[in-house]
Amino acid sequence: MKRYIQRYGASDRANHWVVAILFVILSLTGLAFFHPSFFFLSNVLGGPVWARILHPFLGIVMALSFVGLARRVWRENFIKPVDIQWLKMIDEVINNGDGPDKLPIGKYNAGQKLMFWTMVGSVILLLLSGFVIWRAYFAAYFPIPVIRIAMLVHMLAGFTGIIALIVHVYAAIWVKGTLRAMTRGTVDANWAKHHHPEWHKEQTEAK
């Protein structure tokens, strides 16, 4: 049996990192616009003027990149009965118990699936509300109350996305061996068998 199993191809990883990097930049500049205490973060894009100009354009690029990413993985992210079982054992998951490892988890566990759908919702809301509050092109077509609601939606969707990203990064670091999937594209066979036994079985039987 091979020691490593291919989990993501080069294009998958590139797509993932484009979305991740753009989301971080957008989060930082978004925080700069959100409160004066974070205004210094606008320097990420060369200062407040450039940050204000580039933020919405980069948002569109990020959303389109995310669509490309979602098209690759959405079929594997539907919630199944085994995911409900996994969520019921969340205490064991957090405490690294053995119970969840005995479940027939596929390529993604329930936590990863919830992360995916959270990001889908956040990106959609960010994109739609972003168009409404984009003063240079679209804001003039909407009444002020709608713009204010859109700003609130944009803020809440952005905050949700930031929290989801923090959890995602923490989990990737916490579960040893996970980061390799998005840096080298492969995972240790024992890691796959331990965390995603059903997917491991599919991969080994396919060979």
N, C-alpha and C positions, 0 to 999 in steps of 0.2 A: 504494500500500500504506500502511495506517495505521502511524504511528510506534509506537503502543503497542497491546498486545494484553491483553485481559482475562484474568487468571489466577485471581483469587478474587473472589467476590462479598462484599457487606458482611456477610452472616450467617456466611460461612466465616471471614472475618477476625476477627469478634467472637468466634466459637467458639474460634479459635486463641489469641487473647489472653486469654480467660478461663482456658483450660487453662494457658497459660504463666505468667500472674500467680499463679494458685493454686499451681502446682507450685513456683514460687520461694518463696512464703510457707511452704509445707509443708516445703520443703528447709531453709529457715533455722530454722524451729521444730524440725524433726527433728534438726538438728545441735545445737540447744540442749539437747535431751534426751539426745543421744548422748554428749557430753563436757562436763565443767564449764568448759573453756576457751571453749566456744561458748554458755554459758548466757545471756550478755547478749543473744543473738539472740532470746530469748523475748519481748523488748520489742517485737518486730515486731507482736505481737498484744496488746500492753498489759501484758505481764508474764507470769511463769511460770504463774500460776493460769489466766488466760484462754487462754494458749497451750495448756495441757494440755486445757482444755475444748473449745476451738475446733478444734484440730488434726484430730481424727478426723472432725468434721462437715464441715470444709472438704475433707478427703480424699474423702469421699463425693461432695460436689459436684464436685470435680475429676474423679473417676472417671466420673461420669455425663456430664460435659461432654466428657471424652475419648471416651466411647462415641459421642456425637453427632458428634465430629470424625472418628473412625475410620469410621463409617458412610458418611461423605461420600467418603472417599479409599481405602478398602481394596482396591477392585477395581483401582486403578491402581498398587498397591504389590506385586503378585506379582513374584517374581524370574523373569526371563526370560534366555535365552541371551546376549542383548546385555549384560545386567548382569554376567554372569560375565566377559565380555570386558572390560568397564569396570573390574572389580576387578583383572583381570590387568594392567591398565595403570595401576594406582594410583600408581606412581612418577611417571608423566607427568601424572596428575591433580594431584598435590601440587606438581609443578614447573611447572604450567601449560603442559604440552606440547600439541601440536596433535593428537596421535593420538586421544585420547578424543573430541574434537570431531567426528570423522568418523563416529562410531558413530551409528546411528539411535536415539538416546535419546528416550523418550517424555516425559510430563509430569514424571516423577521419575527421577533416576538411581539407581544401585545404592546410593550412600551415603545418599541420602534414604530409600530403601526400608528399608535396614538400621536407620536411625534410627527409622523408624516401627515396625517389628516389635520393636525393642528396647524402645520405650516401651510397646507393647502388653503384652509380657511383664512389664515392670516394674510397670505399673499393676495388672495382674491380681494379681501377687504381693503388692504393697503393700496392695491392698484385702482380699484373703483373710487375710493375716497380720495386718493391722490390726484386723480383727474379733476375731481370737483374743486379741490383747493389749489390747483395749479394756476396761479394768478395770471401768468403770462399768456395762457392760451384758453383756459376753460372756465375759470371762476366767474367771469363776467356773465356767463349764461345761467348762473344759478342764484337764487335769492340768498340773502345773508343768513337766514335761519338754516337753510340746507347746508351752506358752507360751514357753519358752526358745528352742525351735527357731524358732517364729514370729517372735520378736524378732530372731534372727539373719537369717532370711529377709527380714524387713522392712528391716533395716539394709543388707544386700547389694543388695536391689532398689532401695532409695533411693539408694545410692551409684552403682549402675549408671545410674539415671535422671539423676542430677546430672552424671555424666561425659558422658552422651549429650547433655544440654542444653547443656553447655559447648561440645562439639564442634559442635553445631547452630548455636549463636549465632556461634561463630568462623567457621564456613563461610559463614554468611549475610553476615557483614561482609567476609570475605576475597574472596568472589565478588561483585565490584562490580555493583550493579544488582538484587541479590536482595532486599534489604530492601524495595524499593519494592512488591514483590508483596504484602507483608503490612501495608503502611502505606496504599497507595493502591489496591491491587487489580490494578494493571496492571504490565506489564513492557515494556521496550523490545523492539521486534520483532527487532532485531539480536541482542539478548541471548538471546532465545528461539531464534533460528536457530542461534546459536553453541553454546548449552549444551543445548538440547532440540530438535534439528532435526525429529524425528518429530512431536512435539507442535506445533511451529511449522507444519509442513506441514498437519497436521490442522486447525488453527485457520484458516489462510489459505484452505485449500480449502473449508472450511465456509462461509466468507463469500462 
